[in-house]
Amino acid sequence: MSASEAAVTITPRENGPYLVEGPARVVGPDGQELEHKAVFALCRCGASSNKPFCDGTHARIGFQAPGAKPARPAGQ
């Protein structure tokens, strides 16, 4: 696979964001391309103040992904 054919990998993190790796193009609602790092996270909880990117809010609000096993409380 050549560099121009590199695959994009999207991995859902347990009770967290979608981790995106590879040459992805992200476009905002206005049609403008959004700048991002080579590896970045997309919000999946809906509460990020930096949508469509993750800002870590999922951890603060206790986001549980559909079908995910319940998160363990800290220290367990």
N, C-alpha and C positions, 0 to 999 in steps of 0.2 A: 504494500500500500504506500503510495507516495505521500509527501507532506500535504499536497492539496487534496488528497482523499482521506486524510486522517479522520478517524471516527470520533464522534462526540459520545461520551459516556455520561449518563445521568443516573445517579445512585441515590435512592431515598435513604436518608439517615433515620435511624430509629427515633421516632417522636421528634423529628427535626426537619431540616430543610432538604431540598433536592440538591445534591452536590453535582456540579456540572464540570466536566473536564473535556478539553478539546476545543476545536475552532468553532465555537457556537456564536451565532448572531442573535442578539437580543434587541427587539424593537419595542418601543413604548407605544402607548395608545395613540400618540400623535403621529406615528409612523417613523419617528426619528430613531436611529440606532443608538443604543445605550452603551457607554463604555463600561468595561469590566476587566477583571484580572483573568489570567489564563485558566485558573481554577476558581470557581465562585459558587455561591449558594443561593438558590432561589427559595423565597418564602413559600411555605406550605401551610402555615397556621392561619394566615390571613391577617395577622396583627402587626406585622412589621411596619415601622414608620419610614422604611426605605424601599417599599415595593417597587419592582418585583423581587428585589434582593432581600436576603435574610439579614436581620440585625440582632438576632439572638433572643428576640422577645418570646419565642416558643418555650424557652427554658423557664422564663419568669412566670408565664401564665399556665404552665403545666400542660402544654399541648399534648394530646394523645392522637396519634395517627390512626385512621380507621383500620381495624384489623390488627393493630399492633398490640403486643403484650404490654400490660401496665408497667410503667416505669417504677423502678425501685426508689424509695425515699433515700435521700443522701445519707451515707453512713451505713447502709445495709448491704 
